[in-house]
Amino acid sequence: MTVLSFDEDGVDVVYDGTEFRLEKSLIEEAIGKSYPDVTDHEVLKIVEKHPALNGEPRRVRDILKSS
């Protein structure tokens, strides 16, 4: 299971027992969108080859508003 924790500067990731950070600039470059417009599903696709995408994708902007 992969855990994503979003903040204003990027995402803390726990993937297969390994913890690492994806910085905002890296995410923007990889996806080609500004960070607030990126979805959690798009970030998950960076981390996992074939992610199980459950539920509706949520934009980072909305995730940060709700926390």
Secondary structure, DSSP 8 states (H G I E B T S, - for coil): -EEEEEETTEEEEEETTEEEEEEHHHHHHHHTS-GGG-BHHHHHHHH-SS----S---BHHHHHHH-
